[in-house]
Amino acid sequence: AQLYDEAGLATHSAFAMAYYSYGLPAALIQVLLMISAYRIILIRLRYWGQREGMQKMIWQTLLMSWVGLTLWWLSGHAPVGEPRGVMLFFFLFGLLFALDSLMLDSLQSSNNQE
């Protein structure tokens, strides 16, 4: 059985073939998701930054978490090659949008009560 092709790329596992085939598109999609998360955080900080309270602190914490993870992702291949990096990425991404949805719902309900 041949383990490597002529170019020296691994052919002995489906993961090795998928890494070379889908690694770049996966990385590009994650970069686009990362940029969209920064966009949401900065928009919400601009809105909540003028007010005091828990909402401002939540968005500041999310920004610091996202910056720390971005530095970790940029220093290696964590978003594509490490399962923990991918899990942490999608956990924070989901948390960010869940909190955004909850805060918008509470804001709309408080506006309807006025």
Kinemage of the C-alpha trace (Angstrom):
@kinemage 1
@onewidth
@group {chain A} dominant
@subgroup {mainchain}
@vectorlist {calphas} color= white
{ca ala a 1} P 0.000 0.000 0.000
{ca gln a 2} L 1.275 3.406 -0.929
{ca leu a 3} L 1.089 5.875 1.980
{ca tyr a 4} L 2.140 9.004 0.084
{ca asp a 5} L 1.511 10.191 -3.472
{ca glu a 6} L 4.052 11.742 -5.831
{ca ala a 7} L 3.744 15.174 -4.205
{ca gly a 8} L 4.452 13.720 -0.756
{ca leu a 9} L 0.892 14.190 0.503
{ca ala a 10} L -0.600 11.528 2.744
{ca thr a 11} L -3.064 9.144 1.095
{ca his a 12} L -3.502 6.632 3.921
{ca ser a 13} L -6.448 8.215 5.728
{ca ala a 14} L -9.597 10.094 4.900
{ca phe a 15} L -8.650 12.789 7.436
{ca ala a 16} L -5.299 13.404 5.765
{ca met a 17} L -6.933 13.808 2.377
{ca ala a 18} L -9.673 16.062 3.781
{ca tyr a 19} L -7.096 18.217 5.565
{ca tyr a 20} L -5.389 19.071 2.280
{ca ser a 21} L -8.673 19.400 0.380
{ca tyr a 22} L -10.882 21.246 2.851
{ca gly a 23} L -8.402 22.937 5.214
{ca leu a 24} L -8.253 26.216 3.326
{ca pro a 25} L -12.028 26.652 2.813
{ca ala a 26} L -12.640 25.783 6.476
{ca ala a 27} L -10.053 28.344 7.562
{ca leu a 28} L -11.559 31.023 5.315
{ca ile a 29} L -15.080 30.348 6.596
{ca gln a 30} L -13.870 30.561 10.187
{ca val a 31} L -12.136 33.863 9.459
{ca leu a 32} L -15.404 35.229 8.037
{ca leu a 33} L -17.263 34.016 11.131
{ca met a 34} L -14.610 35.613 13.332
{ca ile a 35} L -14.997 38.943 11.530
{ca ser a 36} L -18.792 38.795 11.850
{ca ala a 37} L -18.444 38.151 15.592
{ca tyr a 38} L -16.135 41.166 15.955
{ca arg a 39} L -18.664 43.229 14.033
{ca ile a 40} L -21.525 42.225 16.358
{ca ile a 41} L -19.410 42.839 19.471
{ca leu a 42} L -18.333 46.291 18.316
{ca ile a 43} L -21.880 47.283 17.308
{ca arg a 44} L -23.234 46.186 20.694
{ca leu a 45} L -20.405 47.910 22.561
{ca arg a 46} L -21.138 51.115 20.701
{ca tyr a 47} L -24.781 50.858 21.816
{ca trp a 48} L -24.296 49.564 25.380
{ca gly a 49} L -21.070 51.489 25.970
{ca gln a 50} L -23.025 54.665 26.577
{ca arg a 51} L -24.938 53.018 29.417
{ca glu a 52} L -23.853 51.557 32.712
{ca gly a 53} L -24.723 48.081 33.810
{ca met a 54} L -24.338 44.417 33.203
{ca gln a 55} L -24.863 44.521 29.437
{ca lys a 56} L -21.812 46.718 28.933
{ca met a 57} L -19.714 44.385 31.093
{ca ile a 58} L -20.907 41.291 29.208
{ca trp a 59} L -19.908 42.735 25.830
{ca gln a 60} L -16.552 43.921 27.158
{ca thr a 61} L -15.882 40.419 28.504
{ca leu a 62} L -16.848 38.848 25.188
{ca leu a 63} L -14.524 41.236 23.366
{ca met a 64} L -11.587 40.330 25.617
{ca ser a 65} L -12.333 36.604 25.242
{ca trp a 66} L -12.561 36.931 21.481
{ca val a 67} L -9.297 38.911 21.274
{ca gly a 68} L -7.494 36.303 23.394
{ca leu a 69} L -8.774 33.446 21.251
{ca thr a 70} L -7.908 35.303 18.056
{ca leu a 71} L -4.313 35.666 19.208
{ca trp a 72} L -4.226 31.927 19.966
{ca trp a 73} L -5.744 31.081 16.583
{ca leu a 74} L -3.340 33.331 14.694
{ca ser a 75} L -0.286 31.791 16.336
{ca gly a 76} L -0.973 28.318 14.979
{ca his a 77} L -3.449 26.111 13.189
{ca ala a 78} L -5.892 25.846 16.108
{ca pro a 79} L -9.122 26.630 14.226
{ca val a 80} L -8.539 23.913 11.641
{ca gly a 81} L -6.230 21.350 13.218
{ca glu a 82} L -7.175 21.153 16.894
{ca pro a 83} L -10.571 19.842 18.017
{ca arg a 84} L -10.402 21.946 21.191
{ca gly a 85} L -9.843 25.091 19.154
{ca val a 86} L -12.857 24.363 16.983
{ca met a 87} L -15.044 23.521 19.986
{ca leu a 88} L -14.002 26.676 21.822
{ca phe a 89} L -14.562 28.753 18.697
{ca phe a 90} L -18.115 27.511 18.161
{ca phe a 91} L -18.933 27.612 21.888
{ca leu a 92} L -18.021 31.305 22.103
{ca phe a 93} L -19.616 32.039 18.740
{ca gly a 94} L -22.883 30.432 19.871
{ca leu a 95} L -22.701 32.140 23.264
{ca leu a 96} L -22.185 35.496 21.606
{ca phe a 97} L -25.237 35.188 19.364
{ca ala a 98} L -27.393 33.646 22.113
{ca leu a 99} L -26.593 36.562 24.442
{ca asp a 100} L -27.243 39.002 21.633
{ca ser a 101} L -30.651 37.466 20.997
{ca leu a 102} L -31.546 37.406 24.698
{ca met a 103} L -30.541 41.033 25.196
{ca leu a 104} L -32.464 42.179 22.134
{ca asp a 105} L -35.552 40.302 23.355
{ca ser a 106} L -35.310 41.916 26.788
{ca leu a 107} L -34.774 45.340 25.209
{ca gln a 108} L -37.828 44.917 22.982
{ca ser a 109} L -39.999 43.750 25.874
{ca ser a 110} L -38.902 46.721 28.014
{ca asn a 111} L -39.713 49.097 25.142
{ca asn a 112} L -43.162 47.517 24.714
{ca gln a 113} L -43.934 48.018 28.414
{ca glu a 114} L -43.228 51.763 28.249
